[in-house]
Amino acid sequence: MLREIVFDTETTGFNPEEGDKLVEIGAVELVNHLPTGRTYHQYINPGRSVPEEVVKVHGLTEEFLKNYPKLSEVAQDFINFVGDDGILVAHNASFDIHFINYEFKHLGFRTYTWDRVVDTLEIARNKFPGARNNLDALCRRFNIDNSARTKHGALLDAELLSEVYLELLGGAEPTMTLTAEDEITTHREIKNENKVYHEPRSFPLTKDELQTHEVFLKEKVTDAVWLKEPENNSKTAVE
């Protein structure tokens, strides 16, 4: 069983080494590349101010966040959701993983190794070199409805990213959850749906048409292969 956790974070800035903090984590569980319906979402009190330019991106103010728990109180919940077998999937994963690992390490929680991480931005850049590969651009490319994304939000972005991720992998197969017997039946139904069968039809020639054909062969076809006498070839195949 392949278990993946598609997740996203929102922060107060770009650099945890300079005091920036996590303010939101959202995650979606996939099993064998199918959403299970299990999600994780948590707003986090950063214990510091949130710059105005960052609030314009995700809309999370210091006033709003002060009513939520600090990361030290909820980090274990996220760790439990990921579990020991969860592969972490993120867009520009180096940013999110670096932030989580930096904060978790300083709080005494477990951190994540890079062999457990998938970066969808890297996949997209390899698949569409030179194209815009941010989340909005990929949603447009794959016709994924992102109209609710008026601002960045960790859970919404994780849900959108889970759809993008499956498209980057080639798209979900409609029969991937069927048994072998169901799949054969469904294939037959799809193959035969809308197909109309007709009885075989014959087109006999009239007497005049046969005579016209005979005249054409005698008068027009004078150098046909079948009219030539066979040659007496005594040569062997290999001389």
C-alpha positions in Angstrom: 0.0 0.0 0.0 1.4 3.4 -1.1 0.3 6.1 1.4 1.0 9.8 0.5 0.3 13.0 2.4 -0.1 16.0 0.0 0.4 19.1 2.2 0.9 22.8 2.2 2.0 25.4 4.7 1.5 29.1 5.3 4.1 31.2 7.2 4.9 34.7 8.4 7.7 34.9 5.9 10.4 33.1 4.0 13.2 32.3 6.5 12.7 30.4 9.8 16.3 31.2 10.7 15.3 34.8 10.9 12.3 34.1 13.1 9.6 33.4 10.6 7.0 30.9 11.8 4.4 28.5 10.5 0.8 29.8 10.8 -1.1 27.1 8.9 -0.7 23.5 7.8 -3.2 21.6 5.6 -2.9 18.0 4.3 -4.7 15.4 2.3 -4.2 11.6 2.5 -3.9 9.5 -0.7 -3.7 5.7 -0.7 -2.5 4.1 -3.9 -3.0 7.6 -5.6 -6.6 7.8 -4.5 -8.0 10.4 -2.0 -9.3 8.6 1.1 -11.2 11.7 2.4 -8.9 12.0 5.5 -7.5 15.5 5.9 -5.5 17.5 8.4 -5.9 21.2 9.0 -4.5 23.5 11.7 -4.1 27.2 12.2 -1.1 28.0 14.4 -0.4 31.0 16.7 3.1 32.1 15.6 3.6 34.2 18.8 4.7 37.1 16.7 3.4 39.7 14.3 2.5 38.8 10.7 3.8 41.3 8.1 1.2 43.2 6.1 2.5 42.0 2.8 2.2 38.4 3.9 -1.4 38.9 5.2 -2.2 40.0 1.6 -1.2 36.6 0.4 -3.0 34.3 2.9 -5.2 36.6 4.9 -4.1 35.4 8.3 -3.6 38.2 10.7 -2.0 38.2 14.1 -5.4 39.1 15.6 -7.0 36.0 14.0 -4.1 33.6 14.8 -3.7 34.5 18.5 -6.8 32.4 19.4 -5.2 29.2 18.0 -2.7 26.9 19.7 1.1 27.2 19.3 3.0 24.8 17.2 4.4 23.0 20.2 0.8 22.0 21.1 -0.2 20.6 17.7 3.0 19.4 16.0 2.4 15.8 17.3 -1.0 15.8 15.7 0.5 16.4 12.3 3.2 13.8 12.9 0.6 11.3 13.8 -1.4 12.1 10.7 1.7 11.6 8.5 2.6 8.4 10.4 5.6 6.3 9.8 4.7 5.3 6.3 3.5 8.6 4.8 5.4 10.0 1.8 5.2 13.8 1.9 4.1 15.6 -1.3 4.4 19.3 -1.7 4.8 22.0 -4.3 8.3 23.6 -3.9 8.8 21.0 -1.2 12.2 22.4 -0.2 10.5 25.5 1.3 7.8 23.6 3.3 10.0 20.8 4.5 12.8 23.2 5.5 10.3 25.2 7.5 8.7 22.2 9.2 12.0 20.5 10.0 13.5 23.7 11.4 10.6 24.4 13.7 10.0 20.8 14.7 13.7 20.3 15.5 13.8 23.3 17.8 10.7 22.1 19.6 12.2 18.6 20.0 9.9 16.8 17.5 10.9 14.4 14.8 12.0 15.8 11.4 11.6 14.3 7.9 14.3 13.0 5.6 14.4 13.9 1.9 13.9 10.3 0.8 10.3 10.6 2.1 9.6 13.8 0.0 8.1 14.3 -3.5 8.3 17.8 -5.0 5.5 18.4 -7.5 7.2 21.6 -8.8 10.2 19.5 -9.9 7.9 17.0 -11.6 6.1 19.9 -13.4 9.3 21.6 -14.5 10.6 18.3 -16.0 7.3 17.7 -17.7 6.7 21.2 -18.9 10.1 22.9 -19.2 9.9 26.7 -19.7 6.2 26.9 -18.8 4.6 28.5 -15.8 4.4 25.8 -13.2 2.9 27.5 -10.1 -0.3 25.9 -8.6 -2.7 28.3 -10.4 -1.0 27.7 -13.8 -1.1 23.9 -13.3 -4.8 24.0 -12.3 -5.6 25.9 -15.6 -3.5 23.4 -17.6 -5.4 20.4 -16.2 -8.8 22.1 -16.1 -9.0 21.9 -12.3 -11.4 24.4 -10.7 -9.5 26.7 -8.5 -12.1 29.5 -8.4 -12.3 29.3 -4.6 -8.6 30.1 -4.3 -9.0 33.9 -3.8 -6.1 33.7 -1.3 -3.6 31.1 -0.4 -4.9 28.6 2.1 -3.1 25.5 3.3 -5.9 22.9 3.1 -7.5 24.2 -0.1 -4.1 24.4 -1.7 -3.3 20.8 -0.6 -6.6 19.6 -2.0 -5.9 21.3 -5.4 -2.4 20.0 -5.3 -3.6 16.5 -4.8 -5.6 16.8 -8.1 -2.6 18.3 -9.9 -0.3 15.6 -8.6 -2.5 12.9 -10.0 -2.6 14.6 -13.3 1.2 15.0 -13.3 1.4 11.2 -12.8 -0.8 10.7 -15.9 -4.3 11.0 -14.5 -6.4 8.7 -12.5 -7.6 5.5 -14.3 -11.4 5.2 -14.1 -11.2 1.4 -13.6 -8.3 1.4 -11.1 -10.6 0.4 -8.2 -12.4 -2.4 -10.0 -11.9 -6.1 -9.6 -10.4 -7.9 -12.6 -13.9 -9.4 -13.5 -15.6 -5.9 -13.2 -12.9 -4.4 -15.3 -13.4 -6.9 -18.1 -17.2 -6.4 -18.0 -16.8 -2.6 -18.0 -14.4 -2.8 -20.9 -16.9 -4.8 -22.9 -19.7 -2.4 -22.1 -17.6 0.6 -23.1 -16.5 -1.1 -26.3 -20.0 -2.1 -27.3 -21.8 1.0 -26.1 -23.4 2.9 -29.0 -22.3 0.2 -31.6 -25.1 -0.6 -34.1 -24.9 -4.0 -35.8 -26.3 -4.6 -39.3 -27.0 -7.8 -41.2 -24.4 -8.5 -44.0 -25.5 -7.0 -47.4 -24.8 -8.4 -50.9 -24.5 -6.5 -54.1 -25.1 -8.9 -57.1 -24.1 -7.7 -60.6 -26.7 -7.5 -63.4 -26.2 -9.4 -66.7 -25.4 -6.1 -68.5 -22.7 -5.2 -65.8 -21.1 -8.6 -66.2 -20.9 -8.2 -70.1 -19.5 -4.7 -69.8 -16.8 -6.0 -67.5 -15.9 -8.8 -69.9 -15.6 -6.3 -72.8 -13.4 -4.0 -70.7 -11.0 -6.9 -69.8 -10.7 -7.9 -73.5 -10.2 -4.5 -75.0 -8.4 -2.5 -72.3 -6.4 -4.9 -70.3 -3.9 -6.3 -72.7 -0.7 -6.6 -70.6 -2.0 -8.1 -67.4 0.3 -10.5 -65.6 -2.3 -13.3 -65.6 -2.5 -13.2 -69.5 1.3 -14.0 -69.9 2.5 -17.5 -70.5 4.7 -18.8 -67.7 8.4 -19.0 -68.5 10.3 -22.2 -68.3 13.0 -21.1 -65.8 15.5 -23.9 -65.1 17.8 -21.7 -63.0 18.4 -22.7 -59.4 17.6 -20.4 -56.6 21.3 -20.0 -55.9 23.8 -19.9 -58.7 
